[in-house]
Amino acid sequence: MKKMKKKAWACLMALAMVLTMLPGMAVKAEAATSYGLWVGDTEVTCTRGEGWRYEAVTNTLTLNGFTYTGVGTKASTEGNSGGIRATMKQTLNIVLVNDNNIENTSDNQKNWNCGILCEYDLVISGDGSLTVKGGTGHTSHGISGGSLTIYGGTITAVGKAAKGSSGIFMRNDVTVNGGNVTATADTSSTSTSRGIECNKTFTITGGKVTAIAKGLPTNSYGIQATSAIIQKGGNLEAEGATRAFS
């Protein structure tokens, strides 16, 4: 009887091994795809979440009634945080549908606390609205990255009171071809307050831009850029405690 039980058990084990080798029977763990994009506190590894949809082929993030309030996601290297953060070395396209709100509540005293933080370029389009606010502490930027191009939407970018504050800060160009953009910076305690700052050229060809810097009697500029191109189709209002333009 014992020998029969052993043989039956051996047969069952062999059958189980054969079944796992058949097509469709084996369970294979697959690693989630990393796109170098974080929305709120979540790394994007799929195509959609609550209030957003992502298309990897065109690197397009559509925000549709998206709301986030929190400390954002920190970059692993420099520690800067963003309510939306993109580390990929290609342009991120954001399309706005309906009303969207992003607020970084971080008060980190050493790093940048941004509403949207891109390591490369950013393009914003669509008919919806976006209100985006940076945190406090060391540096507060509503939107920060390489170059920024805006084609449409109603965008409000806010830098809160911090050591340094900008509604929009880009390392390269800022170009507004359409939409309604309001960029405000609150009081800066030790550095500069700027509605819009870019290290290269600010260009407006269409739409309306309002850039306001509050606070400081010095180093407070509505727009600070290396150069500016203002075409007839654009409507621009700038105001700073020091002066409108720098």
Secondary structure, DSSP 8 states (H G I E B T S, - for coil): -HHHHHHHHHHHHHHHHHHHHSTTTS---------SEEETTEE--SSEETTEEEETTTTEEEEES-EEEES-EE-TTT--EEEEEE-SSS-EEEEEESEEEEEE----SSSEEEEEEESS-EEEEESSEEEEE--SSSEEEEEEES-EEE-SSEEEEEE-SBSEEEEEEESS-EEE-SSEEEEEE--BSSS-EEEEEESSEEEESSEEEEEEE-S-SSSEEEEE-SEEEE-TTEEEEEEESSEEE-
